[in-house]
Amino acid sequence: MRDTAINLRARSEQRDLIDRAARALGKNRSDFMLEAACEKAQAIVLDRTFFALDDAAFKRFTTLLDAPIEPNPALDRLLARQPLWQK
């Protein structure tokens, strides 16, 4: 059950195009827009969490991940600070 509203403004040409596409799929405007937005959102999230590498690039990637961490004094100082909400 839907319990949250999403409001947006569009030009009439955009609305008409969306309505035409929704009718072509036998959907109403809301269902069409929600489905399209969720598909796009999912693609963006997956694009940022999944990536494909060829064998050479994967070997280089895993080598970099497995390499020892170089000292970083600035990062050490930052991590040693007490957060403001704990003061």
N, C-alpha and C positions, 0 to 999 in steps of 0.2 A: 504494500500500500504506500502510496506517495504521501509524504508528510511535510515536504519543504517546497516552497515556491522559488522559482528562478525567473526573474523579470529582466527583460531587455527590450531595447528600442531598435527598430529597424526601418529602413526606407521601404516605401510601399512596393518598389520593384523587387526588393529582397524577399519580402513577405510573399509576394505573388510567385516568385520562383520556388520558394520553399513549399508553398501550398501545391504547386504543380507537381513537384517531385514527390511529395507525400501522397498525393492522389494516385500517382503512377504506381506507387507501392501499396496502395490500399490502406494507408495509415492517416491518422490525423496529424495536424501540425505539431502538436506537443510530443507525440510519440516519435515522429520523424526527427525532430530537432534533438530530443534527448538521446535517441539512439546514435545519431550522427556525432553529437558532441562527446558521448562516451567512447565511441570508436576512436575518435581523434585523440582524446585524452589518454586512452589506453596505449595507442601507438606511440605517443610522446613519452609516456612513462617507460614503456618497454625499450624504446630507442635509447633511453638514458641508463638502462640497467642491463641490457643485453647487447653484446657486440660480437661480431665474428672476425676471426683472424686466420690468416693462412698459417701453415706450420712454422715458417720462419719467424713471423711476427709473434706468434704465440710463444715460441721458445724465448725470444727476446723479452717479452712481457713477463713470463714466469721467472726469468733470470733476474729482472729488475725487482720483482716482488720478493724473491728469496734473498736478495743482497742485504748485507747488514746495513742497518740504519746509520747514516753519518751523524756525528754529533751536531746538535743545533742548539747553541746556548740561548738564543732568543726564545725558541719554543719551550725549552726547559724552564726559563723564567716565567713565561706565560702560564704554563701548567702548574707551577708551584704557587701561583697567586691564589689567595682565598677569594672565591666569588663574592660579589657585593651582597647577595642575598643571604650569605652565611656570616656576614660581619655583624 
